[in-house]
């Protein structure tokens, strides 16, 4: 459950990402975990940019990043969104302020009850998570093949060619690997091999959901439907039924996919 994108009260949990409510982006990985846990949070894009912004990459120059005026005002320096800001409600524990999807998901796993229970399970969960993030990062890059920070519309011809090639080759290799992961764990079991769902399940689910929405179209010859990954498809359909996620998607609060970058 989420609070509005602006609030006078200081929330315990804040997801910081560009333009909340307009597109899923990489912030959606974090929202899914909070929603599934039934935790209220603030979805905010406030204060990210400019010389005094919370994100170092958006300050404008190395000199502006180096100034020390924010050292005491932020719990920890962060580079770019998404970021998670946790202000524990008990007032005793220290605040946590980190970016990078993998780091945020691992922290949310610890805080919300989705943490692996052993060193082996943790290593496997992190491996799955990082591979899934590599996959969506590589997929996104095919929509920006000329200039990574330029829009898809500015390089549409090259992007269409690159993304179609991705859907016919590299995407299928990633999906075959993830299918093997699901088979190894067992179709109805958490993917990291333990007894409970971890951040790895959420991460894998979301990159699959992004694949379905991006590549299962006529232009991409319905690449998801055509992929021979039966175990992975069963995992996707099963995880999609989680009650709190269903409630989130039906609430009208979930942002749409951008439609041109797996975001």
N, C-alpha and C positions, 0 to 999 in steps of 0.2 A: 504494500500500500504506500502511496506517496502523498506528501502534503503538496500544497500549491508551490509554484516556482518562486514565490516570494512570500516571506513571512517575517513578522516582527520577533517571534520567539526564536531562540537559538536552538536548532534541531540537534539531536544526537548524531544523526547520520546525514551527510550531504554528498551527493554525486555532483562533481564539477565537470561540465562538458559544454561544448558549443551549443548554442541555440536550443535549449531543452524544449521538447515537444514538437520539433520540426522534422527530425530524422533520428533513427536509432543510433547510428554511429557506434563507436567502440564503447560508449557509455552503457550500451544495452547489456553488455556482459555483467556489469555490476548491478544494474537494475533488476535483472532476472533473479539474482541471488537474494536481494533484499525483498523483492516481491514474494518469492517462494517462502521466505522465512516469516512473512507477515509483519515486517518491520517498517515503521513509518520513516520516511526520509525526504529530504529536500532535493529537488532536481534543479540545479542552478548553473547559469552561465555567467553569473555576476563576477566582476573583478578579475577576469582572466587576462585582460589585455592592457598594454600600455606600460610606461616606465614604472608605475607603482602596482602593476598587476601581479597576481599570485603565480603566474606561469613564466618562468625565466625565458623560455624560447620566444615569448611574445613581448619582451621588454624593449626590443629595438636594437640593442647593441651589446657587445661583451662588457663594455664599461658600465652600462645600466644594470646588467646582471650582477656585476661585481660589487655594487654598492651594498652596504651593510645595514641599511635602514629597516629592512624587513626581517632581519635575523631573529629579533625578539618577538615579532608580531605573528610569525608563522611557526607552527610546530616543527616543520622540516622543509628544506628547499625542494620544490618540485619543478620539473622541466616543462611538461605540456600535459594537456588533458587526454583521457579522463583521469581524474583523481578522486580519491575517497577521503573525506574528512570525518573522523570519528571523534566526537566530544562525549566521552562516557557520562551517562546521566548521574552516576553516583558521585561525580565530582572528585573522586579520589584518584582514579587511574589517569595516566597522562593521555593527552590527545594524540591521535595518529593522523598524519597527513602525508599520503604517498600517492605517486602516480605509477604508470605502467600497468596495463591490464592484468598481467600475470601476478604482479605483486599485490595489487588490489584484491584480486580474487582469492589469493592465498590468505590474506589478512581477513577477508570476509568469511572464509571458510573456518578460520580459527574462532572468530567472534560469534558466528551464527550457528555453529554446529555442523559444518560441512568439511571438517578437517580430516585428513587421513589419520589412521590410528597407529601406524607403524612406520618405521623408516623406509621399508620396502614400498609400502603403499604410497607414501609421500613422494618418493622418487618416481614411481610410475604415474601418479597424478600430475606431477609437474612436467614429466616428459610428454604426456598426452596434451596438457595445456599449452606447452610451448610449441609443439608440432601443430596444434590447431590454430594458434595465433600466427605461426609462419604461413600456414595455408591461407588464411583470410588476408594476411598482408600481401602475399604473392598475388592472390586473386585481385585484390584492390589495385595493385600496381599495374595490372594489365589495362585498366581503364584510364591510366595516366602514363602511357608509355613514352611520350616525348618529353614531358615536363611533369615531374611528380606532384608539384604544388599548383599546377595549372588545372583548370576545370576539364571535366570530360568533354564538354561541348566544344572546347577550344582545340581538341585533338580527336574528334569523334571518329574520323575515318581510320586512323591508326589504332584507336582504342577498340573499335569494333572488330578489327582484324586480330588484334592481340588477345582480346578476351574470348573470342570464338576459338582461337587456337588453344588457349588455356583450358577451355571446357572440353576439348577433345583429347587432351594429353595429360598435362600436369594435374589437373583437377581429378581425373580418374585414378591417377596413381595415389594421390592423397586419400581419396575415398576408399580405395582398395586396402590401404594400410589401416585406416580407421575401422573398416569392416573386420579386419583381422583382430584388432584390439577388442572389439565387442565379442567376437567369437571366443577369444581367449578367456574373457571374463565370464562369459555365459550370458545369454540373451536378456535375462531379466535381472542381471546383477549390475552393481555399480562398476563403471569401466576401469577404475584403478585397482580392482581386485579385492577390495575390502567389503565390509558388511553394510556400509552406509554410503549414500550419495556424497560426492565431494565436489569441489570446485571444478574438477576435470569434467564431470558429467555436464555441468552447466556450460562450460566452454565448448565442449564438443557439440552439444545440442545447438548452441547459437550459431556456430559456423555452418552447421548443416541447414538450419533454418534460413540463413542468409543465402546459401547455395540454392535452395529450393526457390526462394523468391527471385533470385537474380538469373539463374540459368535454366529454369524449367519453363522455357518459353519457345515459341516457334523459331525465333531468331537463333537460339542455341540448340535447336532440334531436341528440345526437352531432355537435356543432358542428365538431369537427376533421374527422371523416369527410366532412361535408357541404361543407366549405370547398373552393373551387375554386383550389387552390394546388399543382398537381402538382410543380413544381420544388422547392418547399419541402418537400413530403412526401418526395421522393426524397433531398434533402439529409439530412433527419431519419433516414431509414432507413439511409442510408449511414454517417453519423457514428456511429450507435448500434452499429455493428459493430466499432468499434475494440477490439482485443483486451484491452487493460488495463482499459477501461471494462466490458467484458463480465465480466471476472474480478472486478471490484469488485462488480458487481450480483449475481453468483452467490455471493459470499463470505459473505453474511449480515451484512456490516458496514455496508452502505448502509442508511440510515434510510428509513422510509416517508414518503410525502407526508402532510401533516396532513389533506388532503381538504376543507378549507374556506377556502382562501385562496391557492391556487397555491403554497403553501409545503410 
